[in-house]
Amino acid sequence: MQVKPITTEEFAEAMEAFAPWEDKPLFAVAVSGGADSIALCRLAADYAEQVGGKVVALTVDHGLRPESAAEALQVGKWLKDLNIAHHILVWEGEKPTSRIEEIARDARYNLLLSWCRDNGCLHLLLAHNQGDQAETFLLRLAKSSGVDGLAAMPAQSFRREVEVLRPLLSFSRERIIATNHAYGQEWVEDPSNQSEVFQRVKWRKFMPALKPLGITADSVALAVAKQAEVKDVLANMIADFAASSVKISPLGYAEIAWQAALDLQEETACRLLSHILMTIGGEKYPPRREKVLHLWESLREGKQKSGHTLAGCKVILREKDTQLLIVREVGKLPPPMPLSIMEGKDLYWDRFKLSFAGDIPENAVLAPLGRGKKELFPEVPAAALVSLPAIFVKDTLLLVPHLGYKDKTVKTGNAQVCFMPALPLTGAGHKNKGK
């Protein structure tokens, strides 16, 4: 039977699941030049025209293969003929010799998201398809992942100010290739997609052998959808508890009503702690469940009152065991950042976004406030105060924007700092969709 291309109506239906859009929306599309991403770009351009918006294509040149630069330029030529704006984002610096796939993926996301934030683009489209989703599920199943892992890739998620969308998750790669043929569109074949150095490729090649057993991309998609439903139920339970018993401070720390938390079931409590640790610690991935369980049991038994560190956080029982305080671990903070690199743009440091208006003193740096400032700000828990972003020139404290502190003896502009964790506490807005 002939495989049908994805119609503009089908793609519009997939995109409308994420609507409504702002006036004249700008959609950034990650385009490697492979069959999936080039088809996504063509479909997205047609859809953007329907809703009065436009598309910009972003190609990341990792520099890991000699031909990558030429391939990026070829993508630009194809898209220029279609009047689609195209930018090449180059991964600079030394390249890894191990964990290549993981580190390259993180670098790609950082470049794509940074471009979106710097250019006021709210929507980033990625070309993961039904086959990719099945591979992700099997990879995580092999690692004994729980509900979160087996829910695989969400169709919609949020990375600070950018909405990440995967509108092709319910479409097979065969239909995507048929779409390119319908457009008369060429694409680039990346040889790494056939290299069994990567676990994902091994699963991709093994998938046909599972078909006689009833394990197909379609059946896995149904399993993923069911796991996502369970994940949403648990997320709603956490959200309900958090609304009444958790305070996330704009200063970047969390307070939990501990006596209320003791009434939670173990699974709910561990998930709550894991989510808060990711929000406060800024980690991309959750801590291992056995470590979170050990933390929960230690706290419940009254141990580790002086502070337990996990996932970039310090966890402290205080106020006669009525309050659990979770703050950023000072030893995991990034180094100070010179304000000279702002060049009129917002600056991201640790989990905070800095905006600056007016004169920036020479040699000013953004750095953690540090110890010894409790007398200036007695209302803030000392453990949270030390990691708060502040602006210094050498040893002189100029600004603590969160707390309204400003050294009036030095001429300087004004700064605003906003706590922007990569992962919000409740997974609001995260959706998995299947067809």
C-alpha positions as a Markdown table, in Angstrom:
| # | Residue | x | y | z |
|---|---|---|---|---|
| 1 | Met | 0.0 | 0.0 | 0.0 |
| 2 | Gln | 1.3 | 3.4 | -1.0 |
| 3 | Val | 2.3 | 5.6 | 2.0 |
| 4 | Lys | 0.5 | 8.9 | 2.0 |
| 5 | Pro | 2.3 | 12.2 | 2.7 |
| 6 | Ile | 1.2 | 14.3 | 5.7 |
| 7 | Thr | -1.4 | 16.8 | 4.5 |
| 8 | Thr | -1.4 | 20.4 | 5.4 |
| 9 | Glu | -4.8 | 19.8 | 7.2 |
| 10 | Glu | -3.3 | 17.0 | 9.3 |
| 11 | Phe | -0.3 | 19.2 | 10.3 |
| 12 | Ala | -2.6 | 22.1 | 11.1 |
| 13 | Glu | -4.6 | 19.9 | 13.4 |
| 14 | Ala | -1.4 | 18.8 | 15.2 |
| 15 | Met | -0.3 | 22.5 | 15.6 |
| 16 | Glu | -3.8 | 23.7 | 16.7 |
| 17 | Ala | -3.4 | 21.4 | 19.7 |
| 18 | Phe | -0.8 | 23.9 | 21.0 |
| 19 | Ala | -2.8 | 27.1 | 20.0 |
| 20 | Pro | -3.8 | 29.8 | 20.6 |
| 21 | Trp | -0.8 | 31.9 | 19.3 |
| 22 | Glu | 0.1 | 35.5 | 19.7 |
| 23 | Asp | -0.4 | 37.9 | 16.8 |
| 24 | Lys | 1.9 | 37.1 | 13.9 |
| 25 | Pro | 3.7 | 34.2 | 15.7 |
| 26 | Leu | 7.3 | 33.4 | 14.9 |
| 27 | Phe | 8.1 | 29.7 | 14.8 |
| 28 | Ala | 11.7 | 28.6 | 15.0 |
| 29 | Val | 12.3 | 25.2 | 13.4 |
| 30 | Ala | 15.4 | 23.1 | 14.2 |
| 31 | Val | 16.6 | 21.9 | 10.8 |
| 32 | Ser | 19.5 | 19.6 | 10.6 |
| 33 | Gly | 18.8 | 18.9 | 6.9 |
| 34 | Gly | 17.6 | 15.4 | 7.5 |
| 35 | Ala | 14.4 | 14.1 | 6.1 |
| 36 | Asp | 12.4 | 14.7 | 9.3 |
| 37 | Ser | 13.5 | 18.3 | 10.0 |
| 38 | Ile | 13.3 | 19.5 | 6.4 |
| 39 | Ala | 9.8 | 18.2 | 6.1 |
| 40 | Leu | 8.8 | 19.8 | 9.4 |
| 41 | Cys | 10.2 | 23.1 | 8.1 |
| 42 | Arg | 8.1 | 22.9 | 4.9 |
| 43 | Leu | 5.0 | 22.0 | 6.8 |
| 44 | Ala | 5.5 | 24.6 | 9.4 |
| 45 | Ala | 6.1 | 27.3 | 6.8 |
| 46 | Asp | 2.7 | 26.4 | 5.2 |
| 47 | Tyr | 1.0 | 26.5 | 8.5 |
| 48 | Ala | 2.6 | 29.8 | 9.6 |
| 49 | Glu | 1.3 | 31.4 | 6.5 |
| 50 | Gln | -2.2 | 30.2 | 7.4 |
| 51 | Val | -2.1 | 31.9 | 10.9 |
| 52 | Gly | -0.4 | 35.1 | 9.8 |
| 53 | Gly | 3.0 | 34.2 | 11.1 |
| 54 | Lys | 6.4 | 33.1 | 9.8 |
| 55 | Val | 9.1 | 30.5 | 10.2 |
| 56 | Val | 12.8 | 30.8 | 10.7 |
| 57 | Ala | 15.0 | 27.7 | 10.3 |
| 58 | Leu | 18.0 | 27.1 | 12.7 |
| 59 | Thr | 20.7 | 24.7 | 11.8 |
| 60 | Val | 23.3 | 23.7 | 14.4 |
| 61 | Asp | 26.7 | 22.9 | 13.1 |
| 62 | His | 28.3 | 20.7 | 15.8 |
| 63 | Gly | 31.6 | 20.5 | 13.9 |
| 64 | Leu | 31.8 | 16.8 | 14.7 |
| 65 | Arg | 32.1 | 15.7 | 11.1 |
| 66 | Pro | 34.2 | 17.3 | 8.3 |
| 67 | Glu | 31.1 | 17.7 | 6.0 |
| 68 | Ser | 28.8 | 19.3 | 8.6 |
| 69 | Ala | 29.6 | 22.9 | 7.6 |
| 70 | Ala | 28.9 | 22.1 | 3.9 |
| 71 | Glu | 25.6 | 20.4 | 4.8 |
| 72 | Ala | 24.5 | 23.4 | 6.8 |
| 73 | Leu | 25.2 | 25.7 | 3.9 |
| 74 | Gln | 23.2 | 23.3 | 1.6 |
| 75 | Val | 20.2 | 23.5 | 3.9 |
| 76 | Gly | 20.5 | 27.3 | 3.6 |
| 77 | Lys | 20.4 | 27.1 | -0.2 |
| 78 | Trp | 17.3 | 24.9 | -0.2 |
| 79 | Leu | 15.5 | 27.2 | 2.2 |
| 80 | Lys | 16.6 | 30.4 | 0.4 |
| 81 | Asp | 14.8 | 29.2 | -2.7 |
| 82 | Leu | 11.7 | 28.9 | -0.5 |
| 83 | Asn | 12.1 | 32.3 | 1.0 |
| 84 | Ile | 12.5 | 30.8 | 4.5 |
| 85 | Ala | 15.0 | 32.7 | 6.8 |
| 86 | His | 17.9 | 30.5 | 7.9 |
| 87 | His | 20.6 | 30.8 | 10.5 |
| 88 | Ile | 23.6 | 28.5 | 11.2 |
| 89 | Leu | 24.5 | 28.2 | 14.9 |
| 90 | Val | 28.0 | 26.9 | 15.3 |
| 91 | Trp | 29.1 | 24.9 | 18.4 |
| 92 | Glu | 32.4 | 26.5 | 19.3 |
| 93 | Gly | 35.1 | 25.2 | 21.6 |
| 94 | Glu | 36.6 | 21.8 | 22.3 |
| 95 | Lys | 34.6 | 18.8 | 21.4 |
| 96 | Pro | 34.1 | 15.7 | 23.7 |
| 97 | Thr | 35.7 | 12.3 | 23.2 |
| 98 | Ser | 33.1 | 10.5 | 25.3 |
| 99 | Arg | 29.4 | 10.9 | 26.0 |
| 100 | Ile | 29.4 | 12.6 | 22.6 |
| 101 | Glu | 25.7 | 12.1 | 21.9 |
| 102 | Glu | 24.5 | 13.5 | 25.3 |
| 103 | Ile | 26.9 | 16.4 | 25.3 |
| 104 | Ala | 26.2 | 17.3 | 21.6 |
| 105 | Arg | 22.4 | 17.2 | 22.4 |
| 106 | Asp | 22.8 | 19.6 | 25.3 |
| 107 | Ala | 24.9 | 21.9 | 23.2 |
| 108 | Arg | 22.3 | 21.9 | 20.4 |
| 109 | Tyr | 19.5 | 22.7 | 22.8 |
| 110 | Asn | 21.5 | 25.5 | 24.4 |
| 111 | Leu | 22.2 | 27.1 | 21.0 |
| 112 | Leu | 18.7 | 26.8 | 19.8 |
| 113 | Leu | 17.1 | 28.1 | 23.0 |
| 114 | Ser | 19.6 | 31.0 | 23.3 |
| 115 | Trp | 18.8 | 32.1 | 19.8 |
| 116 | Cys | 15.0 | 32.0 | 20.5 |
| 117 | Arg | 15.4 | 34.0 | 23.8 |
| 118 | Asp | 17.7 | 36.5 | 22.2 |
| 119 | Asn | 15.4 | 37.0 | 19.3 |
| 120 | Gly | 12.0 | 37.1 | 21.1 |
| 121 | Cys | 10.9 | 33.8 | 19.6 |
| 122 | Leu | 8.4 | 31.9 | 21.8 |
| 123 | His | 8.1 | 28.7 | 19.9 |
| 124 | Leu | 10.8 | 26.1 | 19.0 |
| 125 | Leu | 9.7 | 23.2 | 16.8 |
| 126 | Leu | 11.6 | 19.9 | 16.8 |
| 127 | Ala | 11.2 | 17.1 | 14.3 |
| 128 | His | 11.0 | 14.0 | 16.6 |
| 129 | Asn | 8.6 | 11.5 | 15.1 |
| 130 | Gln | 6.7 | 8.4 | 16.1 |
| 131 | Gly | 9.8 | 6.2 | 15.5 |
| 132 | Asp | 11.9 | 8.4 | 17.7 |
| 133 | Gln | 9.3 | 8.2 | 20.4 |
| 134 | Ala | 9.3 | 4.4 | 20.3 |
| 135 | Glu | 13.1 | 4.3 | 20.5 |
| 136 | Thr | 13.1 | 6.7 | 23.5 |
| 137 | Phe | 10.5 | 4.4 | 25.3 |
| 138 | Leu | 12.6 | 1.3 | 24.7 |
| 139 | Leu | 15.9 | 3.0 | 25.7 |
| 140 | Arg | 14.3 | 4.1 | 29.0 |
| 141 | Leu | 12.6 | 0.7 | 29.5 |
| 142 | Ala | 16.0 | -0.9 | 29.2 |
| 143 | Lys | 17.2 | 1.4 | 32.0 |
| 144 | Ser | 14.2 | 0.4 | 34.2 |
| 145 | Ser | 12.8 | 4.0 | 34.1 |
| 146 | Gly | 9.7 | 4.9 | 36.0 |
| 147 | Val | 6.6 | 6.7 | 34.9 |
| 148 | Asp | 8.4 | 9.9 | 33.9 |
| 149 | Gly | 10.9 | 8.1 | 31.7 |
| 150 | Leu | 8.4 | 5.9 | 30.1 |
| 151 | Ala | 6.2 | 8.8 | 29.2 |
| 152 | Ala | 9.0 | 9.6 | 26.8 |
| 153 | Met | 9.1 | 12.9 | 24.9 |
| 154 | Pro | 6.3 | 15.4 | 25.6 |
| 155 | Ala | 4.6 | 17.0 | 22.6 |
| 156 | Gln | 4.8 | 20.3 | 24.4 |
| 157 | Ser | 7.2 | 21.5 | 27.1 |
| 158 | Phe | 8.7 | 24.7 | 28.3 |
| 159 | Arg | 12.3 | 25.8 | 28.7 |
| 160 | Arg | 12.2 | 29.1 | 30.5 |
| 161 | Glu | 10.6 | 31.6 | 28.1 |
| 162 | Val | 10.5 | 29.2 | 25.1 |
| 163 | Glu | 7.8 | 26.7 | 24.3 |
| 164 | Val | 9.2 | 23.5 | 22.8 |
| 165 | Leu | 6.9 | 21.7 | 20.4 |
| 166 | Arg | 7.1 | 18.3 | 18.7 |
| 167 | Pro | 4.2 | 18.3 | 16.2 |
| 168 | Leu | 5.4 | 15.2 | 14.3 |
| 169 | Leu | 5.3 | 12.7 | 17.2 |
| 170 | Ser | 2.2 | 11.0 | 15.9 |
| 171 | Phe | 3.5 | 10.6 | 12.3 |
| 172 | Ser | 5.7 | 7.8 | 11.0 |
| 173 | Arg | 9.0 | 8.4 | 9.3 |
| 174 | Glu | 7.6 | 6.7 | 6.2 |
| 175 | Arg | 4.9 | 9.4 | 6.0 |
| 176 | Ile | 7.5 | 12.1 | 6.6 |
| 177 | Ile | 9.6 | 10.8 | 3.7 |
| 178 | Ala | 6.5 | 10.7 | 1.5 |
| 179 | Thr | 5.9 | 14.3 | 2.4 |
| 180 | Asn | 9.3 | 15.3 | 1.2 |
| 181 | His | 8.7 | 13.4 | -2.1 |
| 182 | Ala | 5.4 | 15.3 | -2.4 |
| 183 | Tyr | 7.2 | 18.6 | -2.0 |
| 184 | Gly | 10.0 | 17.5 | -4.4 |
| 185 | Gln | 12.4 | 18.2 | -1.5 |
| 186 | Glu | 15.9 | 16.8 | -1.1 |
| 187 | Trp | 17.5 | 16.1 | 2.3 |
| 188 | Val | 20.8 | 15.2 | 3.9 |
| 189 | Glu | 21.6 | 11.7 | 5.1 |
| 190 | Asp | 23.7 | 11.8 | 8.3 |
| 191 | Pro | 25.9 | 8.7 | 8.5 |
| 192 | Ser | 25.7 | 8.7 | 12.3 |
| 193 | Asn | 22.0 | 7.7 | 12.0 |
| 194 | Gln | 23.3 | 4.3 | 10.9 |
| 195 | Ser | 26.2 | 4.0 | 13.4 |
| 196 | Glu | 25.6 | 1.3 | 16.1 |
| 197 | Val | 28.0 | 3.2 | 18.4 |
| 198 | Phe | 24.8 | 4.8 | 19.6 |
| 199 | Gln | 22.2 | 2.8 | 21.5 |
| 200 | Arg | 19.3 | 4.6 | 19.8 |
| 201 | Val | 20.5 | 3.3 | 16.4 |
| 202 | Lys | 20.7 | -0.2 | 17.8 |
| 203 | Trp | 17.1 | 0.0 | 18.9 |
| 204 | Arg | 16.1 | 1.5 | 15.5 |
| 205 | Lys | 17.6 | -1.5 | 13.7 |
| 206 | Phe | 16.1 | -4.0 | 16.1 |
| 207 | Met | 12.5 | -2.6 | 16.0 |
| 208 | Pro | 11.5 | -4.6 | 12.9 |
| 209 | Ala | 12.3 | -7.8 | 14.7 |
| 210 | Leu | 9.7 | -6.9 | 17.4 |
| 211 | Lys | 6.9 | -6.4 | 14.9 |
| 212 | Pro | 5.8 | -10.1 | 14.8 |
| 213 | Leu | 5.4 | -9.9 | 18.6 |
| 214 | Gly | 3.1 | -7.0 | 18.3 |
| 215 | Ile | 5.6 | -4.3 | 19.4 |
| 216 | Thr | 5.4 | -1.5 | 16.8 |
| 217 | Ala | 5.7 | 2.2 | 16.8 |
| 218 | Asp | 1.9 | 2.4 | 17.0 |
| 219 | Ser | 1.7 | 0.1 | 20.0 |
| 220 | Val | 4.5 | 1.8 | 21.8 |
| 221 | Ala | 2.8 | 5.2 | 21.2 |
| 222 | Leu | -0.3 | 3.9 | 23.0 |
| 223 | Ala | 1.9 | 2.7 | 25.9 |
| 224 | Val | 3.6 | 6.1 | 26.0 |
| 225 | Ala | 0.2 | 7.8 | 26.1 |
| 226 | Lys | -1.0 | 5.7 | 29.0 |
| 227 | Gln | 2.2 | 6.5 | 31.0 |
| 228 | Ala | 1.7 | 10.1 | 30.2 |
| 229 | Glu | -1.8 | 10.0 | 31.7 |
| 230 | Val | -0.4 | 8.5 | 34.9 |
| 231 | Lys | 2.3 | 11.1 | 34.9 |
| 232 | Asp | -0.4 | 13.9 | 34.6 |
| 233 | Val | -2.4 | 12.4 | 37.5 |
| 234 | Leu | 0.7 | 12.4 | 39.7 |
| 235 | Ala | 1.6 | 15.9 | 38.6 |
| 236 | Asn | -1.9 | 17.1 | 39.6 |
| 237 | Met | -1.5 | 15.5 | 43.0 |
| 238 | Ile | 1.8 | 17.3 | 43.5 |
| 239 | Ala | 0.3 | 20.6 | 42.3 |
| 240 | Asp | -2.6 | 20.3 | 44.7 |
| 241 | Phe | -0.2 | 19.7 | 47.6 |
| 242 | Ala | 2.2 | 22.5 | 46.5 |
| 243 | Ala | -0.6 | 25.0 | 46.3 |
| 244 | Ser | -1.3 | 24.7 | 50.0 |
| 245 | Ser | 2.0 | 23.6 | 51.5 |
| 246 | Val | 4.9 | 24.7 | 49.3 |
| 247 | Lys | 6.3 | 28.2 | 48.8 |
| 248 | Ile | 8.7 | 28.8 | 45.9 |
| 249 | Ser | 10.4 | 32.1 | 46.7 |
| 250 | Pro | 11.4 | 34.5 | 43.9 |
| 251 | Leu | 14.8 | 34.4 | 45.7 |
| 252 | Gly | 15.3 | 30.9 | 44.4 |
| 253 | Tyr | 14.6 | 28.7 | 47.4 |
| 254 | Ala | 11.6 | 26.5 | 48.6 |
| 255 | Glu | 9.8 | 26.1 | 51.9 |
| 256 | Ile | 7.7 | 23.0 | 52.5 |
| 257 | Ala | 5.3 | 22.6 | 55.4 |
| 258 | Trp | 7.0 | 19.5 | 56.8 |
| 259 | Gln | 4.2 | 18.2 | 59.0 |
| 260 | Ala | 1.8 | 18.2 | 56.1 |
| 261 | Ala | 4.4 | 16.5 | 53.9 |
| 262 | Leu | 4.7 | 13.6 | 56.4 |
| 263 | Asp | 1.2 | 12.6 | 55.5 |
| 264 | Leu | 2.1 | 12.0 | 51.9 |
| 265 | Gln | 2.5 | 8.5 | 50.5 |
| 266 | Glu | 6.1 | 7.6 | 49.7 |
| 267 | Glu | 5.8 | 7.8 | 45.9 |
| 268 | Thr | 4.1 | 11.2 | 46.0 |
| 269 | Ala | 6.6 | 12.5 | 48.6 |
| 270 | Cys | 9.6 | 11.3 | 46.5 |
| 271 | Arg | 8.1 | 12.8 | 43.3 |
| 272 | Leu | 7.5 | 16.1 | 45.1 |
| 273 | Leu | 11.0 | 16.3 | 46.5 |
| 274 | Ser | 12.4 | 15.3 | 43.0 |
| 275 | His | 10.5 | 18.1 | 41.3 |
| 276 | Ile | 11.4 | 20.7 | 43.9 |
| 277 | Leu | 15.1 | 19.7 | 43.7 |
| 278 | Met | 15.1 | 20.1 | 40.0 |
| 279 | Thr | 13.4 | 23.5 | 40.3 |
| 280 | Ile | 15.7 | 24.9 | 42.9 |
| 281 | Gly | 18.9 | 23.1 | 41.8 |
| 282 | Gly | 18.5 | 23.8 | 38.1 |
| 283 | Glu | 19.4 | 20.3 | 37.0 |
| 284 | Lys | 18.2 | 19.1 | 33.6 |
| 285 | Tyr | 17.5 | 15.5 | 34.8 |
| 286 | Pro | 15.9 | 14.3 | 38.0 |
| 287 | Pro | 18.1 | 12.7 | 40.7 |
| 288 | Arg | 18.1 | 8.9 | 40.9 |
| 289 | Arg | 15.0 | 7.7 | 42.7 |
| 290 | Glu | 17.0 | 5.7 | 45.3 |
| 291 | Lys | 18.8 | 8.8 | 46.4 |
| 292 | Val | 15.5 | 10.8 | 46.7 |
| 293 | Leu | 14.1 | 7.9 | 48.7 |
| 294 | His | 17.1 | 7.9 | 51.0 |
| 295 | Leu | 16.7 | 11.6 | 51.5 |
| 296 | Trp | 12.9 | 11.2 | 52.3 |
| 297 | Glu | 13.6 | 8.4 | 54.8 |
| 298 | Ser | 16.4 | 10.3 | 56.5 |
| 299 | Leu | 14.2 | 13.4 | 56.9 |
| 300 | Arg | 11.2 | 11.4 | 58.1 |
| 301 | Glu | 13.4 | 9.7 | 60.8 |
| 302 | Gly | 14.7 | 13.1 | 61.9 |
| 303 | Lys | 18.2 | 12.6 | 60.5 |
| 304 | Gln | 20.3 | 15.0 | 58.4 |
| 305 | Lys | 18.8 | 18.1 | 60.1 |
| 306 | Ser | 22.0 | 20.1 | 59.6 |
| 307 | Gly | 21.7 | 19.7 | 55.8 |
| 308 | His | 21.6 | 17.0 | 53.1 |
| 309 | Thr | 22.9 | 17.8 | 49.7 |
| 310 | Leu | 21.4 | 16.4 | 46.5 |
| 311 | Ala | 20.9 | 17.5 | 42.9 |
| 312 | Gly | 22.6 | 20.9 | 43.4 |
| 313 | Cys | 20.5 | 21.7 | 46.5 |
| 314 | Lys | 20.9 | 21.7 | 50.3 |
| 315 | Val | 18.0 | 20.4 | 52.2 |
| 316 | Ile | 17.5 | 21.6 | 55.9 |
| 317 | Leu | 14.9 | 20.9 | 58.5 |
| 318 | Arg | 14.3 | 24.1 | 60.6 |
| 319 | Glu | 11.9 | 25.9 | 62.8 |
| 320 | Lys | 11.6 | 23.0 | 65.2 |
| 321 | Asp | 11.0 | 20.5 | 62.4 |
| 322 | Thr | 8.0 | 22.4 | 61.0 |
| 323 | Gln | 9.6 | 23.6 | 57.9 |
| 324 | Leu | 11.8 | 21.9 | 55.2 |
| 325 | Leu | 14.0 | 24.5 | 53.5 |
| 326 | Ile | 15.5 | 23.6 | 50.1 |
| 327 | Val | 18.2 | 26.1 | 48.9 |
| 328 | Arg | 20.8 | 26.2 | 46.1 |
| 329 | Glu | 24.0 | 24.3 | 47.0 |
| 330 | Val | 26.7 | 27.0 | 47.0 |
| 331 | Gly | 29.4 | 24.6 | 45.8 |
| 332 | Lys | 27.4 | 24.0 | 42.6 |
| 333 | Leu | 27.0 | 27.6 | 41.6 |
| 334 | Pro | 28.6 | 28.8 | 38.3 |
| 335 | Pro | 31.5 | 31.1 | 38.4 |
| 336 | Pro | 31.0 | 34.9 | 38.5 |
| 337 | Met | 30.0 | 36.4 | 35.2 |
| 338 | Pro | 31.3 | 39.8 | 33.9 |
| 339 | Leu | 28.5 | 42.2 | 33.0 |
| 340 | Ser | 30.5 | 43.5 | 30.0 |
| 341 | Ile | 29.2 | 40.5 | 28.0 |
| 342 | Met | 25.6 | 41.8 | 28.2 |
| 343 | Glu | 25.8 | 44.1 | 25.2 |
| 344 | Gly | 22.2 | 45.3 | 25.6 |
| 345 | Lys | 20.8 | 41.7 | 26.0 |
| 346 | Asp | 19.5 | 39.9 | 29.0 |
| 347 | Leu | 22.0 | 37.8 | 30.9 |
| 348 | Tyr | 21.3 | 34.3 | 32.4 |
| 349 | Trp | 23.3 | 33.2 | 35.4 |
| 350 | Asp | 22.5 | 30.1 | 37.4 |
| 351 | Arg | 18.7 | 30.0 | 37.5 |
| 352 | Phe | 18.2 | 33.8 | 37.2 |
| 353 | Lys | 17.6 | 36.2 | 34.3 |
| 354 | Leu | 19.3 | 39.7 | 34.7 |
| 355 | Ser | 18.1 | 42.8 | 32.9 |
| 356 | Phe | 20.2 | 46.0 | 33.3 |
| 357 | Ala | 19.3 | 49.6 | 32.5 |
| 358 | Gly | 21.7 | 52.5 | 32.6 |
| 359 | Asp | 25.5 | 52.6 | 33.2 |
| 360 | Ile | 27.3 | 49.4 | 34.0 |
| 361 | Pro | 30.5 | 50.1 | 36.0 |
| 362 | Glu | 33.7 | 48.9 | 34.5 |
| 363 | Asn | 34.8 | 45.4 | 35.8 |
| 364 | Ala | 31.3 | 44.8 | 37.4 |
| 365 | Val | 30.5 | 41.1 | 37.8 |
| 366 | Leu | 27.4 | 39.1 | 38.7 |
| 367 | Ala | 28.3 | 36.7 | 41.5 |
| 368 | Pro | 26.7 | 35.0 | 44.5 |
| 369 | Leu | 26.1 | 37.3 | 47.5 |
| 370 | Gly | 28.1 | 35.1 | 49.8 |
| 371 | Arg | 28.3 | 34.8 | 53.5 |
| 372 | Gly | 28.6 | 37.6 | 56.1 |
| 373 | Lys | 25.6 | 39.6 | 54.8 |
| 374 | Lys | 22.9 | 38.4 | 57.2 |
| 375 | Glu | 22.9 | 41.6 | 59.1 |
| 376 | Leu | 21.9 | 43.5 | 56.0 |
| 377 | Phe | 19.1 | 41.2 | 55.1 |
| 378 | Pro | 17.8 | 39.5 | 58.3 |
| 379 | Glu | 14.5 | 38.6 | 56.8 |
| 380 | Val | 16.1 | 36.1 | 54.4 |
| 381 | Pro | 17.2 | 32.6 | 55.6 |
| 382 | Ala | 21.0 | 32.7 | 55.8 |
| 383 | Ala | 21.3 | 29.4 | 53.8 |
| 384 | Ala | 19.4 | 31.0 | 50.9 |
| 385 | Leu | 21.1 | 34.4 | 51.1 |
| 386 | Val | 24.5 | 33.1 | 50.2 |
| 387 | Ser | 23.6 | 32.0 | 46.7 |
| 388 | Leu | 21.5 | 35.1 | 45.8 |
| 389 | Pro | 22.8 | 36.9 | 42.7 |
| 390 | Ala | 24.5 | 40.2 | 43.4 |
| 391 | Ile | 26.6 | 42.7 | 41.5 |
| 392 | Phe | 30.2 | 43.5 | 42.7 |
| 393 | Val | 33.1 | 45.6 | 41.5 |
| 394 | Lys | 36.1 | 43.8 | 43.1 |
| 395 | Asp | 35.1 | 43.4 | 46.8 |
| 396 | Thr | 32.5 | 46.2 | 46.7 |
| 397 | Leu | 28.9 | 45.2 | 46.8 |
| 398 | Leu | 27.0 | 47.4 | 44.4 |
| 399 | Leu | 23.5 | 45.9 | 43.9 |
| 400 | Val | 21.3 | 43.1 | 45.3 |
| 401 | Pro | 18.4 | 43.6 | 42.9 |
| 402 | His | 16.1 | 41.1 | 44.6 |
| 403 | Leu | 16.3 | 42.9 | 47.9 |
| 404 | Gly | 16.4 | 46.5 | 46.7 |
| 405 | Tyr | 20.0 | 47.1 | 47.9 |
| 406 | Lys | 22.1 | 49.7 | 46.1 |
| 407 | Asp | 25.4 | 51.3 | 47.0 |
| 408 | Lys | 24.6 | 55.0 | 46.6 |
| 409 | Thr | 28.3 | 56.0 | 46.6 |
| 410 | Val | 28.9 | 54.4 | 43.2 |
| 411 | Lys | 27.2 | 55.6 | 40.0 |
| 412 | Thr | 25.5 | 52.7 | 38.4 |
| 413 | Gly | 22.3 | 51.8 | 36.6 |
| 414 | Asn | 19.5 | 49.6 | 37.8 |
| 415 | Ala | 19.2 | 45.9 | 37.5 |
| 416 | Gln | 16.2 | 43.5 | 37.7 |
| 417 | Val | 16.7 | 39.8 | 38.5 |
| 418 | Cys | 14.0 | 37.2 | 37.9 |
| 419 | Phe | 14.1 | 33.6 | 39.1 |
| 420 | Met | 13.6 | 31.5 | 36.0 |
| 421 | Pro | 14.1 | 27.8 | 36.7 |
| 422 | Ala | 14.5 | 25.6 | 33.7 |
| 423 | Leu | 11.7 | 23.3 | 35.1 |
| 424 | Pro | 8.7 | 24.8 | 36.9 |
| 425 | Leu | 7.6 | 23.0 | 40.0 |
| 426 | Thr | 4.3 | 21.5 | 38.6 |
| 427 | Gly | 4.6 | 20.3 | 35.0 |
| 428 | Ala | 1.8 | 22.6 | 33.9 |
| 429 | Gly | 1.4 | 22.7 | 30.2 |
| 430 | His | 3.4 | 19.6 | 29.5 |
| 431 | Lys | 1.4 | 17.4 | 27.2 |
| 432 | Asn | 1.9 | 14.1 | 25.4 |
| 433 | Lys | -0.4 | 13.5 | 22.5 |
| 434 | Gly | -0.9 | 10.5 | 20.3 |
| 435 | Lys | -3.0 | 9.9 | 17.2 |
